[in-house]
């Protein structure tokens, strides 16, 4: 987090992240590991459970005032499902909630995901510290947008 430059953004309110596995994907071990790692890093973690719709993910993110939505899919539907979440957020004018992704995402799909605003796109074996740093950085960007309003 840029050597702590953004620490004041989270002084009174920790990073708040919503973890979600939208679509049809029942593999939850990885996302549960992330939930624990994020909590251990001081984040407030909400878990949307298995199989939420993209619409319910966005609705929960807005209602809970999260900084980051972290999506995970292991079934190969990431382009379709992540795009749906990004499109719903865009249609609602939501630009102060960061969107990050992960799962089994081929390298050739990552530029397309990044172009629609889904960053990170980490896969199995990525060090948790790398994911935590990325989520914290994206949360700081989102929090700055919220504060500037």
Secondary structure, 3 states (H helix, E strand, C coil): CHHHCCHHHHCCCCCEEEEEECCCCCCCHHHHHHHHHHHHCCCEEEEEEECCCHHHHHHHHHHCCCCEEEEEECCCCHHHHHHHHHHHHHHCCCCCCEEEEEECCCHHHHHHHHHCCEEEEECCCCCHHHHHHHHHHHHHHHHHHHHCC
